Amino acid sequence: MGDPRTIVDVFDQNVEQYASRVALRVKRDGRYVDVRWDEFGERVRQFSLGLIRLGMKRGDHVALLSQTRPEFLFADLAILSAGAVTVPIYPTSVAEDVAYLLRHSEARLLIADTPEQLEKVRSMKRTLPQLERIILFDGEGAIDGMEAMNFDAVCQLGREADEEIRRRRAHWRAAISPDDVATIIYTSGTTGRQKGAMITHGNIMFVCRSMKELYGDFLTDEEVYLAYLPLAHALERMGVFMQIYLASTIGFAERLDTVGDDLRAVAPTGLVGVPRFYEKIRGRILEAVAERSPWERRIFSWALRVGRRRRMAEEKGQQLPLRLRLQHALARRLVFDRIKAQLGGRVRFCLSGAAPLSVEVAEFFADIGLPILEGYGATEVCGPATLNRVHHPRIGTVGPPLPGVEIAIAPDGEILIRGGNVFKGYYKDPVATERALRDGWYHSGDVGTIDAQGHLVVTDRKKDLIITSGGKNIAPQKLERIFGDIEEIHDIIIVGDGRPYLVALITLDREVIVRWARRQGLAYQDESELIAHPRVRALLEARIAEKNARLASFERIKKFAILDEDFSIEAGTLTPTMKTKRQVVARTYRHLIEALYSEDATRPHSLGEHERASRVGDSGNRTSS
């Protein structure tokens, strides 16, 4: 078949060469079953032929609105293998966003997972004249007389396809070029309308080849991967494509709330996740330890200290003393292996991307023998642009560039990227494309530095940088990572542009606060009353004061408000990728922010129904200088 030029080429080779090997692990009726490569290939071929019989043509845009499940992958490859373009949409997207993406992408077909997703389209159908057909993975439905066909029915059409349809697909398949657009992935839209990044077949193959070159024999066809993040996210989509490139096994989590059980059942060899995923794992480990006996808690603390000493010695290139090696072997047996067993028992490494990973979380995982390899990238560069190396990760950095990728820092600190992973441009947006692609470089909008070892350190979003009224330049994301390490904090947004000092809007981790209240014997009627409790505010004041003490005076949080509701997609304060929309938050809570800067915010007081403001000081409500 020759050297593969596209991920479709790789997929077809796998189907031919590894027909009887396990390609997928899928949960059916509560247990995982194996799907061979030949079965995988046949399902993709059937669905692709069925789509062509329904009118799909080469170059058509086909929207995929679905949870992460094997049918998403069947559909994705079926679309790509006919020379059409996949437009993935987050299943959590609200109706208005779904309609905008369908309209802007000019999708002629919509493939959704459940009838519930059809409700998002129903009210907007009149604004989507180009939408000709809808297909459902599960169930049936109809909108304004347009019947939604079932996935299995489309596959049956494919099985019954005549030779003309088969020849048409083969012709379109053979005509696919690396420069052809494979997918349009819409960016998360933290500052405005989402933009459609056009990712080519060549972009996808460049990243796969670069990752394989980077990790060499460390990544093999024996890898097992668990897909659980939304496949509309470039991180997960490239994670899955990478497994196809390796001809390894892809398992699918049943649901987000079953990921813990699915990890143990699938037993992946590596983990790919966003920082929140690793934060939750760490939090649950520490919660479980807190419930154990004093003796077991002491063993856990001792093991962490041993792991930390080993990590620090290795970072310095020092040879490990015999005593430390023996201690670490015991710590691994008593503690670390038991933690790894909860993740399936075979995890060798972890990858993190999409948002900054806190140093505290990175150090914790490194200390227990599961180093997180943090990387940096964007939808516009087809996922990763930099990544830490397996044997020499540098905590606090996102690693050096991938092979074949160049990173430069502009005079104003902006991170620039050049390489075969850089996208083709934004769909139907030449102005945004011209701003993003200049002189062969992708202008990321992020600010960073490159250290002496060539590792990239990302500071913040260029547009998010705060300049106080005193002229101090502050990177809010850096501070949000520091304060976000506070166990009781779920989310934090720091405000202060053009202001004399910094303030923060905080949402609490309700599970942590409820457990704390139980240990304190605190009486309350409901969670809203607990969040507004003076002792909770006092706890947060103390925690923030501890962090403030290690910061420059202009970086300290002087006042904060505890919000009664979490940021959410539904409220419009989070993107589908769970990134905070700063401008929306600032508008939503503008009166609260103004109150934090008013003189009467020098003591805790009511702001709205349950919101409270506090001034952080050394004691009581005195200001920390």
C-alpha positions in Angstrom: 0.0 0.0 0.0 3.0 2.3 0.3 3.9 5.0 2.8 0.7 6.3 4.4 0.0 10.0 3.6 -3.2 10.4 5.7 -4.7 8.8 8.8 -7.2 7.1 6.5 -4.2 5.4 4.8 -2.9 4.3 8.2 -6.4 3.0 9.2 -6.7 0.9 6.0 -3.3 -0.6 6.5 -4.2 -1.5 10.1 -7.4 -3.2 9.0 -5.4 -5.2 6.4 -2.3 -6.1 8.5 -3.8 -6.5 12.0 -7.3 -7.9 11.1 -7.6 -10.2 14.0 -6.0 -8.0 16.7 -8.0 -6.0 19.2 -8.6 -2.4 18.0 -11.3 -1.3 20.4 -12.7 -2.1 23.8 -16.3 -1.1 24.1 -18.6 -1.4 27.1 -21.8 -3.4 26.3 -24.3 -4.3 29.0 -22.0 -3.4 31.8 -18.9 -5.3 30.6 -16.1 -4.6 28.1 -16.0 -6.5 24.8 -13.2 -6.5 22.2 -13.6 -5.2 18.6 -11.1 -6.5 16.1 -9.5 -4.3 13.4 -11.4 -6.1 10.6 -14.7 -5.6 12.4 -13.7 -1.9 13.0 -12.9 -1.5 9.3 -16.1 -3.1 8.1 -18.2 -0.9 10.3 -16.5 2.3 9.0 -16.8 1.0 5.4 -20.6 0.3 5.8 -21.4 3.6 7.4 -19.3 5.5 4.8 -21.1 3.8 1.9 -24.5 4.5 3.6 -23.7 8.2 3.9 -22.8 8.3 0.2 -26.1 6.7 -0.6 -27.8 9.4 1.4 -26.1 12.1 -0.6 -22.8 12.8 1.1 -20.2 14.0 -1.4 -16.5 14.6 -1.4 -15.8 17.9 0.3 -19.1 18.0 2.2 -19.1 19.2 5.8 -20.7 16.7 8.2 -21.4 17.7 11.8 -20.9 15.3 14.7 -22.7 16.1 17.9 -22.1 13.3 20.3 -20.6 12.1 23.5 -17.3 10.1 23.3 -18.3 6.7 22.1 -17.1 4.2 19.4 -19.8 5.3 16.9 -18.2 8.8 16.9 -15.0 7.2 15.7 -16.8 5.0 13.1 -18.5 8.1 11.7 -15.4 10.3 11.8 -13.4 7.8 9.8 -16.3 7.1 7.5 -16.6 10.8 6.6 -12.8 11.2 6.2 -12.4 8.1 4.1 -14.9 9.5 1.5 -13.0 12.8 1.3 -15.6 14.7 3.3 -14.9 17.0 6.3 -15.9 16.3 9.9 -17.2 19.2 12.0 -17.2 18.0 15.7 -19.5 19.8 18.1 -19.4 19.5 21.9 -22.3 17.5 23.2 -22.7 20.1 26.0 -23.2 23.0 23.6 -26.4 24.9 24.0 -28.9 25.2 21.2 -27.8 28.6 20.0 -24.2 27.5 19.7 -25.2 24.3 17.9 -27.2 26.3 15.4 -24.4 28.8 14.9 -21.9 26.0 14.2 -24.2 24.2 11.8 -25.0 27.4 10.0 -21.4 28.7 9.8 -19.9 25.4 8.8 -22.6 24.9 6.2 -23.0 21.3 7.3 -25.4 19.4 5.1 -25.6 16.4 7.4 -25.8 16.2 11.2 -24.9 13.0 13.1 -26.0 13.1 16.7 -25.9 10.5 19.5 -29.4 10.7 21.0 -32.9 12.2 20.4 -32.2 14.7 23.2 -29.6 16.4 21.0 -32.3 16.9 18.4 -34.1 19.2 20.7 -31.2 21.7 20.4 -31.8 21.8 16.6 -35.6 21.7 16.7 -36.1 25.4 17.8 -33.4 26.6 15.3 -34.3 24.4 12.3 -35.8 27.4 10.4 -32.4 29.1 10.5 -30.6 26.0 8.9 -31.8 25.8 5.3 -28.7 23.9 4.3 -29.2 21.0 6.7 -30.6 18.2 4.6 -30.4 15.1 6.8 -30.0 13.9 10.4 -28.7 10.6 11.7 -28.9 9.3 15.2 -26.6 6.7 16.9 -29.4 5.8 19.3 -33.2 5.9 18.8 -35.2 7.7 16.3 -36.8 11.2 15.8 -37.9 13.8 13.4 -37.8 17.6 13.1 -40.3 19.5 11.0 -41.0 16.5 8.8 -37.3 15.6 8.5 -36.9 12.0 9.8 -33.7 11.1 11.6 -32.3 7.8 10.4 -30.8 5.4 12.8 -27.0 4.5 12.6 -27.7 0.8 12.0 -30.1 1.7 9.2 -27.4 3.7 7.5 -25.0 0.8 7.9 -27.6 -1.5 6.3 -27.8 0.9 3.3 -24.0 0.6 3.1 -24.1 -3.2 3.0 -26.6 -3.0 0.2 -24.6 -0.4 -1.8 -24.2 -1.1 -5.5 -20.9 -1.1 -7.5 -21.4 2.5 -8.6 -21.5 3.7 -5.0 -18.5 1.6 -4.1 -16.5 2.9 -7.0 -17.4 6.4 -6.1 -16.2 6.0 -2.6 -12.9 4.3 -3.8 -12.4 7.2 -6.2 -12.9 9.9 -3.6 -10.8 7.9 -1.1 -7.9 7.7 -3.6 -8.1 11.5 -4.3 -7.5 12.6 -0.7 -4.4 14.8 -0.5 -2.4 15.8 2.6 -3.3 19.4 1.9 -7.1 18.6 2.0 -9.0 19.8 5.0 -9.9 16.8 7.2 -11.8 18.6 9.9 -13.0 22.0 11.1 -12.6 22.3 14.8 -14.2 25.3 16.4 -12.1 27.1 19.0 -13.6 27.4 22.5 -14.5 31.1 22.1 -13.3 32.6 25.4 -13.4 36.1 23.9 -16.2 36.0 21.3 -17.7 33.9 18.6 -16.1 30.5 17.9 -13.8 30.3 14.9 -13.5 27.2 12.8 -9.8 26.0 12.5 -9.3 24.1 9.3 -7.0 21.1 10.1 -5.6 19.2 7.1 -4.8 15.5 6.7 -1.2 16.6 6.5 -1.4 18.4 9.9 -2.7 15.2 11.6 0.0 13.0 10.1 2.7 15.5 11.0 1.7 15.4 14.6 1.5 11.6 14.7 4.9 11.2 13.1 6.4 13.8 15.3 5.1 12.2 18.5 6.4 8.8 17.4 9.8 10.3 16.6 9.8 12.0 20.0 9.0 9.0 22.1 10.4 6.3 19.8 10.2 2.8 21.1 8.6 4.0 24.3 5.3 4.1 22.3 4.4 0.7 20.7 1.4 -1.1 19.3 0.9 -2.6 22.7 -0.4 0.7 24.1 -3.9 0.8 25.6 -5.7 4.1 25.6 -8.9 5.2 27.3 -10.9 7.8 25.5 -13.2 9.9 27.8 -12.7 13.6 26.9 -15.0 15.1 24.3 -13.9 14.2 20.8 -14.6 17.7 19.7 -11.5 18.6 21.7 -8.3 18.6 19.7 -6.4 16.9 22.6 -8.7 13.9 22.6 -9.1 13.7 18.9 -5.4 13.6 18.3 -5.0 11.2 21.2 -7.3 8.8 19.4 -5.7 9.4 16.0 -2.3 8.7 17.6 -3.5 5.3 18.7 -4.7 4.5 15.2 -1.2 5.6 14.0 0.4 3.2 16.5 -2.2 0.4 15.7 -2.8 0.1 19.5 -6.0 -0.4 21.4 -8.6 2.3 22.2 -11.0 1.8 25.0 -14.0 4.0 25.5 -15.3 5.2 28.9 -19.0 4.6 29.3 -19.6 8.0 30.8 -17.6 10.7 32.6 -18.9 9.6 35.9 -17.7 6.0 35.3 -14.2 6.9 34.3 -12.8 5.6 37.6 -14.3 2.1 37.1 -13.4 2.2 33.4 -9.8 2.9 34.1 -9.6 -0.2 36.3 -11.4 -2.3 33.6 -9.5 -1.1 30.5 -6.1 -0.8 32.3 -4.6 1.9 30.0 -0.8 2.1 29.7 -0.9 5.9 29.7 -3.3 8.7 30.6 -4.1 11.8 28.7 -6.1 14.5 30.5 -6.6 18.1 31.3 -5.3 19.5 34.6 -8.7 19.2 36.3 -8.6 15.4 35.7 -5.3 15.1 37.6 -6.4 17.5 40.3 -9.5 15.3 41.0 -7.4 12.2 41.1 -5.0 13.8 43.6 -7.9 15.1 45.6 -9.6 11.8 45.9 -6.3 10.1 46.9 -5.8 12.6 49.7 -9.5 12.3 50.7 -9.1 8.5 51.0 -5.9 8.9 53.0 -7.6 11.3 55.4 -10.2 8.6 56.2 -7.6 6.0 57.1 -6.0 5.3 60.5 -3.3 7.6 62.0 -0.7 4.9 61.3 -1.7 4.6 57.6 -1.6 8.3 57.2 1.9 8.4 58.6 3.0 5.7 56.2 1.5 7.7 53.3 3.3 10.9 54.3 6.6 9.0 54.7 6.2 7.5 51.3 5.6 10.9 49.7 8.7 12.3 51.4 10.7 9.4 50.0 9.3 9.9 46.5 10.1 13.6 46.7 13.7 12.9 47.8 14.1 10.5 44.9 12.6 12.9 42.4 14.8 15.8 43.6 17.9 13.7 43.4 17.1 12.6 39.8 16.3 16.1 38.8 19.8 17.0 39.9 21.3 14.1 38.1 22.5 12.5 41.4 23.1 8.8 41.9 20.5 7.4 44.4 22.1 6.2 47.6 21.4 2.5 48.5 19.3 3.6 51.6 17.0 5.8 49.4 16.6 3.0 46.8 15.5 0.6 49.5 13.2 3.1 51.0 11.6 3.8 47.7 11.1 0.1 46.9 9.2 -0.2 50.2 7.2 3.0 49.6 6.3 1.7 46.1 5.1 -1.6 47.5 3.2 -0.1 50.5 1.7 3.0 48.8 2.5 3.8 45.2 1.6 0.5 43.6 -1.8 0.5 45.4 -2.5 4.0 43.9 -1.6 2.8 40.4 -3.9 -0.2 40.9 -6.8 2.2 41.1 -5.8 3.5 37.7 -5.7 0.0 36.2 -2.2 -0.9 37.3 -0.4 -0.5 34.0 -0.1 3.3 33.6 3.5 4.2 32.8 3.1 7.9 32.0 0.6 10.8 32.0 0.2 13.6 29.5 -1.5 16.9 30.3 -2.6 19.7 28.0 -5.3 22.3 27.2 -4.7 24.4 30.4 -1.8 25.1 32.8 -1.0 22.3 35.2 -0.2 23.5 38.8 3.3 22.7 40.1 1.8 21.2 43.2 -0.1 18.6 41.2 2.8 17.8 38.9 5.1 17.3 41.9 2.6 15.0 43.6 2.3 12.7 40.6 6.1 12.7 40.0 6.6 11.8 43.7 4.3 8.7 43.5 6.1 7.6 40.3 3.6 8.8 37.7 5.3 11.8 36.1 2.9 14.1 34.1 4.4 15.2 30.8 2.9 18.6 30.4 2.7 20.0 26.9 1.4 23.2 25.1 -0.5 23.7 22.0 -3.8 24.8 20.5 -6.5 23.8 18.1 -4.7 25.8 15.5 -1.6 23.6 15.7 -3.5 20.4 15.7 -3.0 19.7 19.4 0.6 19.7 20.7 3.4 22.0 19.8 5.7 21.3 22.8 5.9 18.4 25.1 8.1 17.3 28.0 10.3 14.3 27.4 9.6 11.0 29.1 13.0 10.7 30.9 13.7 14.3 31.5 10.5 16.2 32.3 10.9 19.7 33.7 8.1 20.6 36.1 6.8 24.1 35.6 7.5 24.0 31.9 5.6 22.7 28.9 8.8 21.2 27.4 10.7 21.8 24.2 9.1 21.8 20.7 8.1 18.6 19.0 10.4 17.4 16.3 9.9 19.6 13.2 8.3 22.4 15.2 9.8 25.8 15.8 9.0 28.1 18.7 9.9 31.7 18.9 9.2 34.6 21.3 8.1 37.9 19.7 9.5 41.2 21.1 6.2 41.6 23.1 6.5 38.1 24.6 4.0 36.4 22.3 4.6 32.7 21.6 5.0 32.0 17.8 4.8 28.6 16.3 5.9 27.3 12.9 5.8 23.7 11.5 3.8 21.1 9.6 1.2 21.1 12.4 0.0 24.7 11.8 -3.5 24.9 10.5 -4.7 26.2 7.1 -6.7 29.1 8.5 -10.1 29.9 9.9 -13.1 28.9 7.8 -14.8 31.8 6.2 -12.8 34.3 8.3 -9.9 35.8 6.2 -9.4 38.7 8.7 -8.8 36.4 11.7 -6.6 34.1 9.5 -4.4 37.1 8.5 -4.0 38.1 12.1 -3.1 34.5 13.2 -0.8 33.5 10.3 1.9 36.0 9.6 5.3 35.5 7.9 4.9 31.7 8.2 4.3 31.8 12.0 1.1 31.1 14.0 0.6 33.9 16.5 -0.8 32.1 19.5 -2.0 35.0 21.6 -0.1 33.5 24.6 2.8 35.0 26.3 5.9 33.0 27.4 9.6 32.5 27.7 12.1 29.9 26.7 14.5 28.7 29.5 18.2 27.9 29.2 17.4 24.2 28.4 15.0 25.2 25.6 11.8 24.5 27.5 8.8 26.7 27.0 7.3 28.4 30.0 3.8 29.8 29.3 2.9 32.8 31.3 -0.6 33.9 30.3 -2.9 34.9 27.5 -1.7 38.1 25.9 -5.1 39.7 26.2 -5.5 38.6 29.8 -2.5 40.4 31.2 -3.4 42.8 34.0 -1.8 46.3 34.3 -2.7 47.8 37.6 -3.3 51.6 38.1 0.2 51.6 39.6 1.7 50.3 36.3 2.5 46.8 37.5 2.2 44.0 34.9 0.6 40.9 36.3 -0.2 37.5 34.7 -3.5 36.4 36.2 -3.3 32.7 35.2 0.0 32.3 37.0 -1.6 33.6 40.2 -4.8 31.6 39.6 -2.7 28.5 39.5 -1.1 29.4 42.8 -4.4 30.2 44.6 -6.2 27.4 42.8 -4.0 24.9 44.6 -6.0 25.7 47.8 -8.0 22.6 48.4 -11.3 24.3 49.1 -11.2 26.4 45.9 -12.9 25.0 42.8 -12.4 28.0 40.5 -10.9 31.4 40.8 -10.8 34.5 38.6 -8.5 37.4 39.5 -9.4 40.9 38.5 -7.4 44.1 38.6 -6.8 45.7 35.3 -6.6 49.5 35.8 -7.3 49.0 39.5 -5.1 49.8 42.5 -5.0 46.1 43.7 -6.2 42.6 42.9 -9.5 41.0 43.9 -10.8 37.5 43.2 -14.1 35.8 42.5 -14.1 32.3 44.0 -16.2 29.2 43.7 -15.8 26.5 46.3 -15.2 22.8 46.0 -18.5 21.8 47.7 -17.4 18.2 48.5 -14.3 19.5 50.3 -16.2 22.2 52.2 -18.9 19.7 53.3 -16.3 17.3 54.6 -14.5 20.2 56.4 -17.8 21.3 58.0 -18.5 17.8 59.1 -15.1 17.6 60.8 -15.6 21.0 62.4 -19.1 20.0 63.7 -20.5 23.1 61.8 -24.3 23.3 61.8 -26.1 24.5 58.6 -29.4 24.0 56.8 -28.1 23.6 53.2 -25.0 24.2 51.0 -26.0 27.8 50.3 -26.0 28.5 54.0 -22.7 26.7 54.4 -21.0 28.7 51.6 -22.1 31.9 53.3 -21.0 30.9 56.7 -18.5 33.3 58.4 -16.2 30.4 59.4 -16.0 29.3 55.7 -15.0 32.9 54.8 -12.5 32.9 57.7 -11.0 29.6 56.4 -10.6 31.1 52.9 -9.0 34.3 54.3 -6.4 32.2 56.2 -5.6 30.1 53.1 -5.3 33.1 50.9 -3.2 34.9 53.4 -0.7 32.0 53.4 -0.3 32.2 49.6 -0.1 36.0 49.8 2.8 35.8 52.2 4.9 34.3 49.4 4.1 36.8 46.8 5.1 40.4 45.9 2.8 43.0 47.4 1.2 43.9 44.1 0.5 40.2 43.3 -1.5 39.6 46.5 -5.3 39.3 46.6 -6.6 42.0 48.8 -10.3 41.2 48.7 -12.4 38.3 47.4 -16.0 37.2 47.0 -17.4 33.7 47.3 -19.9 32.9 44.6 -23.0 30.8 45.4 -22.9 29.2 41.9 -20.1 27.5 40.0 -19.1 28.9 36.6 -20.9 26.8 33.9 -21.5 26.3 30.3 -25.2 26.9 30.8 -24.6 30.2 32.4 -22.3 31.2 29.6 -19.3 31.6 31.9 -17.5 28.5 30.7 -16.6 27.3 27.2 -17.3 23.7 26.1 -13.7 23.0 27.0 -14.3 24.2 30.5 -12.2 27.4 30.1 -13.5 30.5 31.9 -14.9 33.3 29.7 -13.2 36.2 31.6 -15.1 38.9 29.8 -18.5 37.2 30.4 -17.6 36.7 34.1 -16.6 40.4 34.4 -19.9 41.5 32.9 -22.0 39.0 34.9 -20.4 40.0 38.2 -19.6 43.7 37.4 -21.6 45.0 40.4 -19.9 42.6 42.7 -16.5 43.6 41.4 -17.3 47.3 41.9 -18.4 46.5 45.4 -15.1 44.8 46.1 -13.3 48.1 45.2 -15.7 50.2 47.2 -14.9 51.4 50.8 -17.7 49.4 52.3 -16.0 46.1 51.2 -13.4 46.5 54.0 -15.4 44.0 56.0 -17.4 40.9 55.1 -20.9 41.8 54.0 -23.8 40.7 51.8 -23.5 41.0 48.0 -26.6 39.7 46.5 -28.4 36.7 48.0 -25.4 34.6 49.1 -22.3 36.2 47.8 -19.9 37.5 50.4 -16.8 39.7 50.1 -13.8 39.5 52.4 -10.7 41.6 52.8 -7.6 39.4 53.3 -5.3 40.4 56.2 -3.0 39.2 58.8 -5.9 38.9 61.2 -9.5 39.7 61.2 -10.3 42.0 58.2 -7.1 44.1 58.1 -5.5 44.6 54.7 -2.4 42.6 53.8 0.2 45.0 52.4 
